[in-house]
Amino acid sequence: VVSSYSRLDMESRLLRGFREVARQEYPQIRIVQERAGTTGSLAEAESVSDAMLARHSQISGVFAADRAAALGMLSALRRRGLAGAVGFVGVDSSAELIRALEKGEISALVVRNPREIGSQAVHGAMRKLRGDDLPSSVPIPFMPVDRSNLERMKIEDPGALGV
């Protein structure tokens, strides 16, 4: 497994969670390289992903913890003829990532739940207006999307897919 992520705090927490669950529940997963981008740009994500794939040509899966990393990895996998042949889970979404999921080039996406984010924002605003303290963080569940539930997600929560 090759992991690609940006230096944003949320993505680093995602990667820690990935590492912990892989180690505890899936010991057969071996992380061979992790690489952080420094700018979060698509060009950098493509370059980082391409270098990782060049170094680890026999990988069986990749994880990309943000949209830029997922798009960069998708481009690198396509250039090497590996899109669809390597298990690929990305975090976040875009129209391009959805098309790749539909074509089988991406195994799954884990997307944010914009409805829940909006709901929590209203609840937080009301608590603050009442003078209540706000929690330091509010966990928002992510939603897994693969080809089995993609069409339903397009109807029920297109905002989560970024389309």
C-alpha positions in Angstrom: 0.0 0.0 0.0 1.2 3.5 -0.8 -0.4 6.4 1.0 -0.4 9.9 -0.3 -1.7 12.9 1.6 -1.3 16.6 2.1 0.0 18.3 5.2 -3.4 19.5 6.3 -4.2 18.4 9.9 -7.4 16.5 8.9 -5.6 14.5 6.3 -2.8 13.6 8.8 -5.4 12.4 11.2 -7.0 10.4 8.4 -3.7 8.8 7.7 -3.1 8.0 11.4 -6.5 6.3 11.5 -5.6 4.4 8.4 -2.3 3.2 9.9 -3.9 2.2 13.2 -6.8 0.2 11.7 -4.5 -1.5 9.2 -2.0 -2.5 11.9 -4.7 -3.7 14.4 -7.3 -5.3 12.1 -5.6 -6.0 8.8 -2.0 -7.1 9.5 -1.7 -8.4 6.0 -1.6 -4.8 4.8 2.0 -3.5 4.6 2.5 0.2 4.1 5.5 0.5 1.9 5.7 4.3 1.6 3.9 7.4 2.8 4.5 10.7 1.2 3.2 14.1 2.2 2.8 16.9 -0.3 3.9 20.3 0.8 1.6 22.6 -1.4 -1.5 20.5 -1.9 -1.3 21.3 -5.6 -2.4 18.8 -8.2 0.9 19.1 -10.1 2.8 18.2 -6.9 0.4 15.3 -6.1 0.9 13.9 -9.7 4.7 14.2 -9.3 4.7 12.6 -5.8 2.3 9.8 -6.9 4.4 9.1 -10.0 7.6 8.8 -8.0 5.9 6.5 -5.5 4.6 4.2 -8.2 8.0 4.2 -9.9 9.6 3.0 -6.7 6.9 0.5 -5.9 5.8 -1.0 -9.2 4.3 -4.2 -7.6 1.9 -2.5 -5.2 -1.6 -3.9 -4.8 -3.3 -0.8 -3.4 -3.1 2.9 -2.7 -4.8 5.3 -0.3 -5.0 9.0 -1.0 -6.3 11.1 1.9 -7.5 14.2 0.0 -8.8 15.3 -3.4 -5.5 16.6 -4.8 -3.7 13.4 -3.8 -6.5 11.2 -5.3 -6.5 13.1 -8.6 -2.7 13.0 -8.7 -2.6 9.3 -8.0 -5.3 8.7 -10.6 -3.2 10.5 -13.2 -0.1 8.5 -12.3 -2.0 5.2 -12.3 -3.4 6.0 -15.7 0.0 7.0 -17.2 1.4 3.6 -16.0 -1.6 1.6 -17.2 -2.4 0.6 -13.6 -5.8 2.4 -13.2 -8.3 -0.3 -12.3 -5.6 -2.9 -11.8 -4.5 -1.5 -8.4 -7.0 -1.2 -5.5 -7.4 2.5 -5.0 -9.3 4.3 -2.2 -9.4 8.1 -2.2 -10.8 10.6 0.2 -13.1 13.4 -1.1 -14.6 13.7 -4.5 -14.8 15.6 -7.8 -16.5 15.0 -11.1 -13.3 13.4 -12.4 -13.0 11.0 -9.4 -16.7 10.0 -9.8 -16.1 9.2 -13.5 -13.0 7.1 -12.6 -15.1 5.3 -9.9 -17.8 4.6 -12.6 -15.2 3.2 -14.9 -13.6 1.0 -12.2 -10.4 3.0 -12.1 -11.0 3.8 -8.4 -12.3 1.1 -6.0 -14.0 3.5 -3.5 -14.1 7.0 -2.3 -14.7 8.2 1.2 -16.6 11.5 1.1 -17.5 14.2 3.5 -21.1 14.5 4.7 -22.1 18.1 3.8 -25.6 17.8 5.2 -24.2 16.8 8.6 -21.6 19.6 8.4 -24.4 22.2 7.8 -26.5 20.7 10.5 -23.8 20.9 13.1 -23.0 24.5 12.0 -26.6 25.5 12.8 -26.6 23.7 16.1 -23.2 25.3 17.0 -24.4 28.7 16.1 -27.6 28.3 18.2 -25.5 27.1 21.2 -23.2 30.0 20.9 -26.1 32.5 20.7 -27.5 31.0 23.9 -24.2 31.5 25.5 -23.3 27.8 25.7 -19.8 26.5 25.3 -19.0 24.8 22.0 -17.1 21.5 21.9 -13.5 21.7 20.7 -14.5 19.3 17.8 -17.6 17.6 16.4 -17.0 14.3 14.7 -18.7 14.2 11.3 -19.0 10.7 9.8 -17.6 10.2 6.3 -19.5 8.1 3.8 -18.0 5.3 1.7 -19.0 5.3 -1.9 -18.3 2.6 -4.4 -20.0 1.3 -7.6 -22.6 -0.5 -5.5 -24.1 2.7 -4.0 -22.9 5.4 -6.4 -26.2 5.9 -8.2 -28.1 6.1 -5.0 -25.6 8.7 -3.6 -26.0 10.8 -6.8 -29.8 11.0 -6.0 -29.7 11.2 -2.3 -26.6 13.4 -1.6 -25.0 14.8 -4.7 -23.3 17.5 -2.7 -21.2 14.9 -0.9 -19.9 13.8 -4.3 -19.0 17.2 -5.5 -21.3 17.0 -8.5 
